[in-house]
């Protein structure tokens, strides 16, 4: 329904079409988030069963959130005809994920160094 309205509005008022598209996307995301809670609880239960440290689980969930939000923002930019900005949003998301994962990389490096007898 939102897509049809956005396409119809694009002819006469492109700025309103973009707003309708953004609002429709936001509504879809909120509906998905409301229904994803049981799945997230299941994943959290699996993580605790496996024995994954709390820091790693937190980083995993944050990274997933960043990926979803980055994709939504980039798609919105593309819908608005700003493909160059979309590329920069995607780059910012990737850099944020790498920075967020640095503590995990440090833990892996420390483990490798201790296993090889270095350090």
Secondary structure in CASP SS format (residue, H / E / C, confidence):
PFRMAT SS
TARGET T0000
AUTHOR 0000-0000-0000
METHOD secondary structure of the structure
MODEL  1
X C 1.00
X H 1.00
X H 1.00
X H 1.00
X H 1.00
X H 1.00
X H 1.00
X H 1.00
X H 1.00
X H 1.00
X H 1.00
X H 1.00
X C 1.00
X H 1.00
X H 1.00
X H 1.00
X H 1.00
X H 1.00
X H 1.00
X H 1.00
X H 1.00
X H 1.00
X H 1.00
X H 1.00
X H 1.00
X H 1.00
X H 1.00
X H 1.00
X H 1.00
X H 1.00
X H 1.00
X H 1.00
X H 1.00
X H 1.00
X H 1.00
X H 1.00
X H 1.00
X H 1.00
X H 1.00
X H 1.00
X H 1.00
X H 1.00
X H 1.00
X H 1.00
X H 1.00
X H 1.00
X H 1.00
X H 1.00
X H 1.00
X H 1.00
X C 1.00
X C 1.00
X C 1.00
X H 1.00
X H 1.00
X H 1.00
X H 1.00
X H 1.00
X H 1.00
X H 1.00
X H 1.00
X H 1.00
X H 1.00
X H 1.00
X H 1.00
X H 1.00
X H 1.00
X H 1.00
X H 1.00
X H 1.00
X H 1.00
X H 1.00
X H 1.00
X H 1.00
X H 1.00
X H 1.00
X H 1.00
X H 1.00
X H 1.00
X C 1.00
X C 1.00
X C 1.00
X H 1.00
X H 1.00
X H 1.00
X H 1.00
X H 1.00
X H 1.00
X H 1.00
X H 1.00
X H 1.00
X H 1.00
X H 1.00
X H 1.00
X H 1.00
X H 1.00
X H 1.00
X H 1.00
X H 1.00
X H 1.00
X H 1.00
X H 1.00
X H 1.00
X H 1.00
X H 1.00
X H 1.00
X H 1.00
X H 1.00
X H 1.00
X H 1.00
X H 1.00
X H 1.00
X H 1.00
X H 1.00
X H 1.00
X H 1.00
X C 1.00
X C 1.00
X C 1.00
END
